[in-house]
Amino acid sequence: MKEGRVRQTQEERRDESEQRMLAAGLRLVAEHGPEKLTLTEVGKSAGYSRGLPAHHFGSREQYLKALASHVAIEFDQTLASAGFVSGLDAVLKITRAVLTQLHAHPSRGLATHVVLADARRDQALSEDIAGLRDKTLALLASHIREGIRSAEIRSNVSPEIASLLIAAGICGLIDSWLADPGFSIATAGDQLIDMIEHALSAETATSRSTGVESKVG
């Protein structure tokens, strides 16, 4: 019985160390990209010996595969936290969910950055992650189209361009947070969400039009 408890503790420690090394790699990739990542840096950043990542994962290639899987899982959980909504509400909730996760679960917020930051497929963490970026942009674009159909989003908005701008805005805020831990992602996030709503909302566009007409009249 005692041996079983010791073995379980060892397994728990192994799981914890792997999660810490994956979290460390996630931050390093978010800051510098995957091409410069080394197992030595991962070990040091996670607070372990330089050789522990190689011991756990075997090689840099195997570590990157594990990291890509970790990123996909964390990112899926972020999208799931936005709930089942559509149209403009979905666009705003997805954006808010990503930025909120930086406080509650930093690794999920960083996973979003890794997925969305670089459009160059050869610079992506893996082909699967590059595909996940495409699917996410397509998801945002589909919600924008739905909003246009329901007349809550302006009809002259390009869903593809708008989804790219939203992704760029999210990544820009995360970049600022990575560069300066004192950067208020909450304040900046609220402003980004307000800007997105203001730019997309058909109601806002109508108000602008009415305001211009009244001033001219």
N, C-alpha and C positions, 0 to 999 in steps of 0.2 A: 504493500500500500504506500509506504513511504517512497519507494522507488518510482511509483506511478506519479506521485505528486511532484517529485524532482523532475521527471521527464516532462510533465506538463509545464512546469515553470520554465524549463529550457526552451520548449516550443513557443511559449508566450514571449520569452526574451528574443527569440529568433524573429518572430513576427514583428515585434516592436522595432527591432533594429532594421529590418527590411523596410518597414513603413517610414522610419526616419531617413533612411538612405534614399528612398523614392521621393520623399518630400524635399530633401536637400537637392536632388537632381532636378526636380521640378522647378525650384527657384533658380538654380543655375541656368537651366535652359531658358526660362523666362527672361533672365537678365542678359545672357550672352549668346543664346542659340545653341542647338545641339552639336554643331560641328566642332566646337571647342571643348566639349565636355570630356573629362577624363575621370576614371574611377578613383584616382588619387584625390582629386578635388571633391568628389562625392563623399569619400570617407572623412576627409578633413572637415567639410561643411556640416556633416551629420554628427561630428564629435567623436568619431571612431578612428581606428588606425587606418592608414592608407591602404592596407591590404585587405581589409574586411569586405569591401564591395566585390572584389575579385573572388574571395572565398565563398561569398553567398551566391553570386550570380554567374561566376565562371569566366565571363569575358565582357568587354564593353558592348559588344553586339547583343548579348543576352540581356544585359542590363537595360539597354535602350528599348528592347522589346517589352520588358517588364514595365518600364517607365511609360511607354506608349499605351499599354493596357491600363495602367494606373490613371493616366490622363483621361482616357476615354470614359472610365468609370466615374471619375470625379466630375467630369463635364456633364455626363448624362444625369447625374444627381442634381446638378445645378439647374439644368433645363426642366427636370421633373418638378423642382421646387416652385416653378412659375405657375403650375397648375394647368388646368384644361380650359383655356380661353382662346379667343381668336380676334383678328382684326387689330385695331390700334391698342386695345387693352393688352393683347398678347405681346406686342412689341415693347410696350412700356414695362410689363411685368417681367419679361425675359431680361431686359436691361437692368431693372432693379434687382432681380434675383442674383445676377452675376456680381454686381457691386456689393450687395449685402453679404454675399458669401465671403468676401475678403475679410470681413470682421468675424463672422461666425466660424467659417472654415476656410482659412487662407489658401489651402492647397487647391480648393475648388476654384477660387478666383484666379489663381495662377494657371490652373489647367485651361481656363477659358482663354487666357492670354496666349498660351502655347498653341491652342487650336486656331485662334483667329489672327494672330499677329502677322504671319508671313504668307503672302500669296504665292510665293515661289515653291512649287512642289518639291524641287530638289533640296530645299532648305528645311523642309518639314521634318518633324521627329520621325515620322514613318509615313508610308503611303496611306495607311488607314487614317492617320491624323489629318493628312491633307484632304482625304475624302470627307472626313467629319467637318472640316471647315466649309467645304462646298455644300454639304447637307444643311449646315446651320444657316448659311447665307440664303440658301433656297427656302428654308423654313421661315426666316424673317420676311423674305420677299413674298411668300405665299400669304402670310398674315397681312401684309400691306395690300396685296391684291384683294383679299377678302374685305379689308377696310374700305377700299375704293368701291367695291361692289355694293357695300352697305351704306355708302355715302358718308362714312365717318372720317375718311381720309380723302384729301384732295385728289381729283381725277388726273391732274397733271403731274403727279409724283411718279417717278420711275422706281418701281419696286427694287430692281437690281442695284441701282445707284444708291438708293436710300439705305438698303441693307449694308452695303459697303461702308457708307458714312457712319452708320451706327456702330459697326464693328470697329472702325478706326477710332471713333470716340471712346469706346470702352477700353481699347488697348492703350490709348493715349493717357487715360486716367490711371490705369494700372502701371504704366511706365513711370509716371510721375510719383506714384506711391512707392515703387521699387527704388527710385532714386532718392526719395526723401520720406522716410517712415513717418515723419511728422505731417506729411501732406494729408489734408482732410478729404478722404475718399467719399465720406458721407455728404459733405457740403457740395463737393464738385459733382458727385453723382446725382444729387437732387437737381442741380442746375442743368446737367446733361439731359436728364429725363424731361425737365420742363422745356428745354430747347427742342427735343425730339417731338414732344407733343405739340408744341407751338408750330413747328415746321410742317407736320403732317396733317394736323387736324383740319377738317373741312369747316368746322364751326369757327375756328380761328380765322381761316381765310375769308369766310363770310363776314365776320366782324370787321376785318380789315377793309373789305370792299365797301361795307356800309359806312365805315368811318371816313373813307376817302371821299365817297359820294357826298356825305353831309358837309364836309369841309369845302369841297368844290362848289356845292350848291350855296 
